[in-house]
Amino acid sequence: MKYRNLLGLISLSLLLSCGANSEEYSGNSNANRAYEDNLQEEEFLCLPGEDCLVAACDFVGGEITKNGCECPEQQVFIYESQPACHDVYISTSIDRRVKEDHEMISHTIYADENLYETNVYNYAPKNDIPQYNANFPSFVAPNFYQVHLLDKEQEISEKFVNLAIREPNIFLNSTMGDLSPIHHVRLTEGELSKDFEYYNETKKLENIELTKTESLTQEGCLGYCKKSLTRTAHQKEFKRIREYFKGVLAFDYLTIKDKGSTIIDYKVDFLARTILKISNGQRESKTLEYTLMGLDLKNSKSLIKKITPKNLAFSQENLRRNYGYGNVVLCDNGIAPELTSVNPNAKIVKGSSQDSFYGWLNKTTDQSQYYSGLVNLNQYGTGFSRAAKHTESVYKYMRDVNIAPISIGSCLGNFESWAANVLMNNFKVINYAYYDTYDAKSCMAHHQWSKIKRTPESKKMLWVFSAGNDKSYIDPKKAAICPQNIATKNVNTIIVGSDPKFGGVTNKGKNYVDLFIDAPTTSQASAVVSSNAANILKRYPALSIEDVKRAILASVKDRGLSSRTGGFLDREKAFKAAKIINKDRSINNFELLEKVHCKTFLPCSVDKSWLKRFQ
């Protein structure tokens, strides 16, 4: 008990002291007393046949509304081991990575050992945002971390459209939330315009009671559930949906689509006060046009975005039919079994023992149970360690691959224990999204990678390293992050950065980073490259590791960015390059670049300077 309270206070003080130019704090009471007040002496039990959410809400003295269980005194209901009403702690600061005038409002809740946090980037700071508002109940939604709040008169720029479609989950049928991240961009207010072509049908469903409840966890709406109502009109399906996490309304929206279609035409988000439109007539293409607008239809912004569709009927079955899943070893903190709901397209390979998800580690000692240390067990993150959140963020980006998870300690520290087994089972791509910091001399001489990179087994593997999120320009002669700086330029390694425009967190360097990925962090970026490499190997098994790296580097168009290739991975062009190499191993690098990037009878931007990426 004392440990948890002390832990909450320490975490809270760290939260309030990080990265702010100006900061203030407000809360209902101090963390220690609030935690004690939330404890229930009586144990909650849900009787057979009883509505557990109603019973739990009554247990804490709350009231059931369309928003789920609403607590008194502006607290938030969360069901953990026991239902309880929790205080929301709020700090206001400035995120120095964001140039626009804004304030960042962090909403934090401590519940048992869990820490829930939603960061609201308020780009309309003249508007007062209530300390607790029904529009921000989503502390309990595990995939809901940042809200970008706009004034209703503010322009929806391309930047915000990009935020809204960063991970287009609308193509998934069974994810946690089954939603587009349009929730990341919200307008402060706005009423549905009568000019909206489905105004009448939308208004009929806006405040209607939802009749169908779908429980997706054993706890029902105390865990995760959907409530919905479906109607058909004008050959369209109108589906009104509310989603509840741990007893609180998290998402509230309406989808409009052709009857039987798997891709929406419109999504009306009642919490975000926005409408997302996906252009018709492009469903068979991998290029989709998104339009994001307010409910009043003002200040809309369209963006044509190239994506990989992810619904099962549209791409996954085709992927399986053509070449199946590739194989990736994930060096990270540990994957809980329930994490599969975050990424249903990836398959976790089970280990040789009944209680191991680590595959191939029967000879090691630190993996005798499920995870790399029980401290990482909780996928939602905890007040004392958020390591498992890192795994989740990486795993989320590993689409359509088989994954053999290995702890970050075992990955290099126990290399000899698992290397032979993964190679025997055709796992040749290693995703490594961590680094150690040394002085440059010690890094070169003493890091484990210095020894491992000389082993015959490691030379048969493609090692994909994240570049790190230190916002630095790095050169191997000066770099002190290991093993990345002693792995760079090896024939079987790739160093991956994230989009420099995405918060500017990525490390850069023309002699250090190979390429960039359109992803928030370098850890997530490395996952995209690893998946791409593994699936290339699956489709073209005769290729060597060096061939796969060559194909990936050849896919990049030089945009003058600070990396060897000067640009971003193009996954389709990487497959094209692999196909060319598979047919003609003797093709020189310049011819390969021309065949990948140039079209017949059209000018082509490839020049000799692009060859530096292969040196």
C-alpha positions in Angstrom: 0.0 0.0 0.0 2.7 2.5 1.0 4.7 1.5 -2.0 1.9 2.2 -4.4 1.1 5.6 -2.9 4.8 6.6 -2.9 5.0 5.3 -6.5 2.1 7.4 -7.5 3.5 10.5 -5.9 6.9 10.0 -7.5 5.4 9.4 -10.9 3.2 12.5 -10.6 6.1 14.7 -9.6 8.1 13.5 -12.6 5.1 14.1 -14.9 4.8 17.7 -13.6 8.5 18.5 -13.9 9.1 17.3 -17.5 9.6 19.5 -20.5 7.5 22.5 -19.7 8.3 26.2 -20.3 5.3 27.1 -18.0 3.4 24.8 -15.9 0.6 24.6 -13.3 -1.1 21.8 -11.5 -4.6 21.2 -10.2 -6.3 18.3 -8.6 -9.1 17.4 -6.2 -6.7 16.3 -3.4 -3.3 14.9 -3.0 -2.5 11.6 -4.6 -2.0 9.7 -1.3 -5.4 10.7 0.2 -7.2 10.2 -3.2 -5.9 6.7 -3.5 -6.9 5.8 0.0 -10.4 7.3 -0.5 -10.9 5.2 -3.6 -10.3 1.9 -1.9 -13.4 -0.1 -1.1 -13.7 -2.0 2.2 -16.4 -4.1 0.7 -15.5 -6.5 -2.2 -17.6 -6.1 -5.4 -19.3 -9.2 -6.8 -21.5 -9.4 -9.8 -24.3 -12.0 -9.4 -25.3 -14.3 -12.3 -27.8 -12.6 -14.6 -27.0 -9.2 -13.2 -25.8 -6.2 -15.4 -22.3 -5.9 -14.0 -21.8 -2.4 -15.2 -25.0 -1.2 -13.5 -24.0 -3.1 -10.3 -20.5 -1.8 -10.3 -21.7 1.8 -10.9 -24.1 1.5 -8.0 -21.3 0.1 -5.9 -19.3 3.3 -6.2 -22.2 5.6 -5.9 -22.2 6.6 -9.6 -25.0 7.0 -12.2 -25.5 5.1 -15.4 -25.9 7.4 -18.5 -25.1 7.0 -22.2 -21.5 7.8 -21.2 -21.3 4.7 -19.1 -20.8 5.0 -15.3 -20.5 8.7 -14.3 -18.9 9.3 -10.9 -19.8 12.2 -8.6 -17.4 15.1 -8.1 -15.9 15.0 -11.6 -14.1 11.8 -11.0 -13.6 9.0 -13.5 -14.9 5.5 -13.1 -12.4 2.7 -13.9 -12.8 -1.0 -13.3 -9.6 -2.7 -12.4 -9.5 -5.4 -9.7 -12.4 -3.5 -8.1 -14.6 -0.7 -9.5 -13.7 2.7 -8.2 -14.0 6.4 -8.9 -10.7 8.1 -9.4 -9.5 11.7 -9.4 -8.1 13.2 -12.6 -4.8 15.1 -12.1 -4.1 17.8 -14.6 -0.9 19.6 -15.5 -0.5 22.3 -18.2 2.7 22.8 -20.0 4.3 23.5 -23.4 5.7 20.8 -25.7 8.8 22.4 -27.1 8.6 20.1 -30.2 5.4 21.8 -31.3 6.0 25.2 -32.9 2.4 26.5 -33.0 0.8 28.5 -30.2 -0.6 25.8 -27.9 -0.9 24.4 -24.5 -0.5 20.7 -23.6 -2.9 19.5 -20.9 -2.0 16.1 -19.4 -4.9 14.3 -17.8 -3.6 11.5 -15.5 -5.3 8.9 -13.3 -3.6 6.4 -10.9 -5.6 3.2 -10.6 -4.1 0.3 -8.7 -0.7 0.0 -10.3 -1.9 1.4 -13.6 -1.2 4.8 -14.9 -3.7 6.3 -17.4 -2.8 9.4 -19.3 -4.3 11.5 -22.1 -2.4 14.4 -23.5 -4.6 17.1 -25.1 -2.7 19.5 -27.4 -4.9 22.6 -27.3 -4.3 24.7 -30.4 -7.1 27.1 -29.3 -5.6 28.2 -25.9 -7.9 31.2 -25.7 -10.7 28.6 -25.0 -11.0 27.3 -21.5 -10.9 23.5 -21.4 -12.6 22.1 -18.3 -10.5 20.1 -16.0 -12.7 17.2 -16.6 -15.1 17.0 -19.5 -17.3 14.3 -20.9 -15.4 14.6 -24.2 -12.2 13.3 -22.5 -13.2 10.1 -20.8 -10.7 8.0 -22.8 -8.1 7.5 -20.1 -9.2 3.8 -20.2 -8.8 3.3 -23.9 -5.4 1.7 -24.5 -5.0 3.1 -28.0 -5.9 6.6 -27.1 -3.1 8.9 -26.0 -3.2 12.2 -27.8 -6.0 14.6 -28.7 -5.2 17.6 -31.0 -7.9 20.1 -30.1 -8.8 22.8 -32.7 -11.2 25.8 -32.5 -14.2 25.3 -34.8 -13.1 28.3 -36.9 -9.5 27.0 -37.2 -8.2 25.7 -40.5 -7.8 21.9 -40.6 -4.4 21.9 -42.2 -2.6 19.0 -44.0 -0.7 18.4 -40.8 -3.9 17.5 -38.9 -5.2 15.3 -41.7 -1.9 13.5 -41.6 -2.4 13.0 -37.8 -5.9 11.7 -38.4 -4.8 9.0 -40.9 -1.4 8.1 -39.4 -2.6 4.5 -38.8 -5.7 3.9 -41.0 -7.3 1.3 -38.8 -10.6 1.6 -40.6 -9.5 -1.4 -42.6 -9.4 -3.7 -39.6 -12.3 -5.8 -38.5 -11.3 -6.9 -35.1 -8.9 -4.4 -33.5 -9.3 -2.9 -30.1 -11.5 0.0 -31.1 -12.0 -0.9 -34.8 -11.5 2.8 -35.5 -9.6 5.3 -37.6 -7.4 7.6 -35.5 -9.6 10.5 -36.6 -10.1 10.8 -32.8 -6.7 12.4 -32.6 -8.1 15.6 -34.1 -11.0 17.2 -32.4 -12.9 20.5 -32.8 -14.1 22.2 -29.7 -17.7 22.4 -30.9 -19.9 22.4 -34.0 -23.4 21.3 -35.0 -24.2 19.0 -37.9 -24.8 21.0 -41.1 -28.1 20.6 -42.9 -26.0 20.6 -46.1 -24.5 17.2 -45.1 -25.9 14.8 -47.7 -27.0 12.3 -45.0 -28.2 14.9 -42.5 -31.7 13.4 -41.9 -30.5 9.8 -41.4 -27.6 11.0 -39.1 -29.9 13.1 -37.0 -32.3 10.2 -36.5 -29.5 8.1 -35.1 -27.6 10.8 -33.2 -29.4 10.4 -29.8 -31.2 7.1 -30.3 -30.9 4.3 -27.8 -28.6 1.6 -29.1 -30.1 -1.9 -28.9 -27.3 -4.4 -29.7 -24.5 -5.0 -27.2 -21.4 -6.9 -28.2 -19.2 -7.9 -25.4 -15.6 -8.4 -26.5 -14.2 -9.3 -23.1 -15.4 -11.6 -20.3 -16.1 -8.5 -18.2 -18.5 -7.1 -20.8 -18.8 -3.3 -20.7 -16.6 -3.4 -17.5 -13.9 -4.5 -19.9 -14.6 -3.7 -23.6 -17.9 -3.7 -25.4 -19.7 -2.1 -28.3 -23.3 -0.9 -28.4 -24.8 -0.3 -31.9 -27.9 0.1 -34.0 -27.9 -0.5 -37.8 -30.3 0.9 -40.4 -30.4 0.8 -44.2 -31.6 3.6 -46.5 -30.7 4.6 -50.0 -28.6 1.5 -50.5 -26.4 2.6 -47.6 -25.8 1.1 -44.2 -25.9 3.5 -41.3 -24.3 2.1 -38.1 -24.4 4.0 -34.9 -21.8 2.8 -32.5 -20.6 3.6 -28.9 -17.6 1.8 -27.5 -17.0 1.4 -23.8 -13.7 0.6 -22.0 -13.8 -0.4 -18.4 -17.3 1.1 -17.9 -16.7 4.5 -19.6 -17.7 5.7 -23.0 -14.5 6.0 -25.1 -15.8 6.4 -28.7 -19.0 7.6 -30.2 -19.5 7.6 -33.9 -21.6 6.8 -37.0 -20.3 5.0 -40.1 -22.0 5.3 -43.5 -21.0 2.8 -46.2 -22.4 0.9 -49.2 -24.3 -2.1 -48.1 -21.9 -5.0 -47.8 -18.8 -2.8 -48.4 -15.9 -3.1 -46.0 -14.7 0.4 -46.5 -16.6 3.4 -45.1 -17.7 6.4 -47.2 -18.2 8.6 -44.2 -17.5 8.5 -40.5 -19.3 11.0 -38.3 -17.5 11.4 -35.0 -19.8 12.9 -32.3 -17.0 13.3 -29.8 -14.5 14.8 -32.2 -17.1 17.0 -33.9 -15.6 15.9 -37.2 -16.5 14.0 -40.4 -14.1 11.8 -42.2 -14.9 11.1 -45.9 -13.0 8.6 -48.0 -13.5 9.2 -51.7 -15.6 6.7 -53.7 -14.4 4.9 -56.7 -10.9 4.1 -55.4 -11.6 1.0 -53.4 -9.5 -1.3 -55.5 -6.5 1.1 -55.3 -4.0 1.5 -52.6 -4.3 5.3 -53.0 -7.2 6.8 -51.0 -8.4 10.4 -50.7 -9.3 11.5 -47.2 -11.3 14.6 -46.4 -11.5 15.8 -42.8 -14.0 18.5 -42.0 -16.0 19.9 -39.1 -19.6 18.9 -38.6 -20.5 22.3 -40.0 -18.6 21.4 -43.2 -16.3 24.4 -42.9 -12.5 24.3 -43.0 -12.2 20.9 -44.6 -8.9 19.6 -45.9 -8.4 16.8 -48.4 -5.3 14.7 -48.7 -4.4 11.9 -51.1 -2.5 9.4 -49.1 -0.8 6.1 -50.2 -1.5 3.4 -47.7 -1.6 -0.4 -47.5 -5.2 -1.5 -47.0 -5.5 -3.9 -44.0 -8.9 -5.4 -44.1 -8.9 -9.2 -44.4 -10.8 -9.5 -47.6 -9.0 -6.7 -49.3 -5.3 -7.5 -48.7 -4.5 -10.2 -46.1 -6.0 -13.1 -48.0 -4.1 -12.0 -51.1 -1.0 -11.8 -49.0 -1.4 -15.3 -47.7 -2.2 -16.6 -51.2 0.9 -15.1 -52.8 3.6 -15.7 -50.3 2.4 -16.2 -46.7 3.9 -14.5 -43.7 7.5 -13.6 -43.2 9.4 -14.3 -40.0 10.8 -11.7 -37.6 12.6 -12.0 -34.3 11.5 -9.2 -32.0 14.1 -8.1 -29.5 12.0 -6.2 -26.9 10.5 -6.3 -23.4 7.8 -9.0 -23.8 4.5 -9.6 -25.5 1.4 -10.4 -23.3 -1.0 -12.9 -25.0 -3.8 -10.3 -24.9 -1.6 -7.9 -27.0 -2.7 -9.9 -30.1 -5.9 -7.7 -30.1 -3.6 -4.7 -30.9 -2.3 -6.3 -34.0 -4.5 -9.2 -35.3 -2.6 -9.5 -38.5 0.7 -10.7 -36.9 1.2 -14.1 -35.4 3.2 -14.7 -32.2 5.1 -17.9 -32.5 4.8 -20.1 -29.4 7.9 -21.5 -27.8 8.8 -25.1 -27.1 7.5 -25.1 -23.5 3.8 -24.7 -22.7 4.2 -21.5 -20.7 6.6 -19.7 -23.1 5.7 -17.3 -25.9 9.4 -16.7 -26.6 10.0 -19.4 -29.1 13.4 -21.2 -29.3 14.6 -20.1 -25.8 14.4 -23.4 -24.0 18.1 -23.2 -23.1 18.0 -19.8 -21.4 17.1 -19.0 -17.8 15.5 -15.6 -18.0 12.6 -16.8 -20.2 11.4 -19.7 -18.2 8.0 -18.1 -17.8 6.0 -15.9 -20.1 7.8 -12.6 -20.1 11.1 -10.7 -19.8 10.5 -9.9 -16.2 7.0 -9.8 -14.6 7.4 -6.0 -14.2 6.5 -5.8 -17.9 3.4 -7.9 -17.7 0.8 -5.2 -17.8 0.4 -4.1 -21.4 -1.3 -0.8 -20.5 1.8 0.5 -18.7 2.3 1.0 -15.0 3.4 3.8 -12.6 6.8 2.3 -12.1 7.6 0.9 -15.6 6.3 1.5 -19.0 8.5 -0.9 -20.8 5.7 -3.1 -22.1 4.2 0.0 -23.8 7.3 0.1 -25.9 6.7 -3.4 -27.0 3.1 -2.6 -27.9 4.1 0.4 -29.9 6.6 -1.7 -31.9 4.3 -4.7 -32.3 1.5 -2.5 -33.6 3.6 -1.7 -36.7 4.6 -5.3 -37.5 1.9 -6.2 -40.0 1.5 -9.7 -41.5 4.5 -11.4 -40.1 5.3 -14.3 -37.7 7.0 -13.0 -34.6 9.3 -14.8 -32.3 9.7 -12.5 -29.3 13.0 -12.6 -27.4 13.9 -10.4 -24.4 16.1 -7.4 -25.1 18.6 -8.9 -22.6 18.6 -12.3 -24.3 18.9 -10.9 -27.8 22.6 -10.1 -27.5 23.4 -11.4 -24.1 22.3 -15.0 -24.8 22.7 -14.9 -28.6 24.2 -18.4 -28.7 21.2 -19.9 -27.0 18.6 -18.9 -29.6 20.6 -18.2 -32.8 20.7 -21.7 -34.2 17.1 -22.4 -33.5 15.7 -19.3 -35.2 17.8 -20.0 -38.3 16.6 -23.6 -38.3 13.0 -22.3 -38.3 13.8 -19.7 -41.0 13.8 -16.6 -38.9 16.5 -14.4 -40.5 15.3 -10.9 -39.7 16.1 -9.4 -36.3 14.3 -6.2 -35.1 16.3 -4.4 -32.5 14.8 -1.2 -31.2 16.9 -0.4 -28.2 20.4 1.1 -27.7 22.9 1.5 -24.9 24.9 4.7 -24.3 28.7 4.5 -23.9 31.6 6.7 -24.6 32.6 6.2 -28.2 35.8 4.3 -27.4 34.1 1.9 -25.0 31.3 1.4 -27.4 33.6 0.2 -30.2 35.7 -2.1 -28.0 33.4 -3.6 -25.4 29.8 -3.8 -26.6 28.4 -7.3 -27.0 27.7 -6.6 -30.7 31.4 -6.3 -31.4 31.7 -10.1 -30.7 28.4 -11.2 -32.0 28.8 -9.6 -35.4 31.7 -11.9 -36.2 29.8 -15.1 -35.5 28.7 -17.2 -38.5 25.1 -17.2 -37.3 24.7 -13.4 -37.1 26.1 -13.0 -40.6 23.1 -15.1 -41.9 20.7 -12.6 -40.3 19.5 -9.1 -41.4 19.7 -6.9 -38.3 17.3 -3.9 -38.4 18.3 -1.3 -35.8 16.4 1.8 -34.8 18.5 5.0 -35.1 17.3 6.4 -31.7 15.2 9.4 -30.8 17.8 11.9 -29.5 17.1 14.5 -32.2 20.8 14.4 -33.1 23.0 14.4 -36.2 25.3 11.4 -35.6 28.4 10.2 -37.2 29.8 6.7 -36.5 33.2 8.1 -35.5 31.6 10.2 -32.8 28.5 8.3 -31.9 28.3 6.7 -28.4 25.1 4.7 -28.9 25.6 1.0 -29.2 25.3 -1.3 -31.0 24.0 1.0 -33.8 27.2 3.0 -34.4 29.3 -0.1 -34.7 26.7 -1.9 -36.8 26.4 0.9 -39.4 27.5 0.1 -42.9 27.7 -3.7 -42.2 26.4 -5.7 -45.1 23.8 -7.3 -42.9 22.5 -4.3 -41.0 20.1 -1.5 -41.6 19.8 1.6 -39.4 16.3 3.1 -39.5 15.1 6.6 -38.6 11.5 7.9 -38.4 10.0 10.8 -40.3 12.1 13.9 -39.4 8.9 16.0 -39.6 7.0 13.8 -37.1 8.1 15.7 -33.9 11.7 15.7 -35.1 12.7 13.0 -32.6 14.8 10.9 -34.9 18.6 10.8 -35.1 19.9 11.6 -38.5 23.2 11.5 -40.3 24.3 10.8 -43.9 27.1 8.5 -42.7 24.9 6.8 -40.0 21.2 6.3 -40.9 20.3 4.3 -44.0 16.7 5.5 -44.5 13.6 6.9 -42.9 10.0 5.6 -42.4 6.8 7.5 -42.0 6.3 6.6 -38.4 6.3 8.5 -35.1 9.4 7.0 -33.5 12.5 5.1 -34.7 11.3 2.0 -32.8 8.1 1.8 -34.8 10.0 2.7 -38.0 12.4 -0.3 -37.6 9.3 -2.6 -37.2 8.1 -1.5 -40.7 11.4 -2.2 -42.3 11.7 -5.6 -40.5 8.3 -6.7 -41.7 9.1 -5.6 -45.2 12.4 -7.5 -45.2 10.8 -10.6 -43.8 8.1 -10.7 -46.4 10.6 -10.1 -49.2 12.5 -13.2 -48.0 9.3 -15.2 -47.8 8.4 -14.3 -51.4 11.9 -14.7 -52.8 13.6 -17.3 -50.5 16.6 -17.7 -52.8 17.7 -14.1 -52.0 20.6 -13.6 -49.6 20.5 -11.2 -46.7 22.7 -8.8 -48.7 20.2 -9.0 -51.6 17.3 -8.1 -49.4 19.2 -5.1 -48.0 20.1 -4.0 -51.5 16.4 -4.2 -52.6 15.3 -2.1 -49.6 18.0 0.6 -50.2 17.1 0.6 -53.9 13.5 1.4 -53.2 14.2 4.8 -51.7 13.9 8.0 -53.7 16.6 10.5 -52.7 14.8 13.6 -51.3 18.0 15.2 -49.9 17.3 14.2 -46.3 20.1 13.5 -43.9 20.6 9.7 -44.4 22.6 7.6 -46.9 19.6 7.1 -49.2 18.2 10.6 -48.5 14.6 9.5 -48.3 11.9 7.0 -47.2 11.4 3.3 -47.8 8.9 2.5 -50.5 7.6 -1.0 -49.7 6.2 -1.8 -53.1 9.4 -0.6 -54.9 11.4 -2.8 -52.4 9.4 -5.9 -53.7 10.0 -4.7 -57.3 13.7 -4.4 -56.7 13.8 -7.9 -55.0 12.0 -9.3 -58.0 14.6 -7.8 -60.4 17.5 -9.0 -58.3 16.0 -12.5 -58.1 15.9 -12.7 -61.9 19.3 -11.2 -62.4 21.9 -11.3 -59.6 24.5 -9.6 -61.9 22.6 -6.4 -62.4 24.6 -3.4 -61.3 23.3 -0.9 -58.8 22.7 1.9 -61.2 20.7 -0.3 -63.6 18.7 -1.6 -60.6 17.9 2.0 -59.5 16.8 2.9 -63.0 14.5 -0.1 -63.4 13.0 0.5 -60.0 12.4 4.3 -60.3 12.2 5.1 -64.0 9.4 4.7 -66.5 9.8 4.2 -70.2 10.1 7.5 -72.2 9.8 9.7 -69.1 12.5 11.8 -67.4 14.0 10.1 -64.4 15.7 11.6 -61.4 18.1 8.8 -60.7 21.7 9.9 -60.9 25.2 8.6 -60.0 25.0 10.2 -56.5 22.4 7.6 -55.5 25.1 4.9 -55.6 26.6 6.2 -52.3 23.9 4.3 -50.4 25.4 1.0 -51.5 28.9 1.8 -50.4 
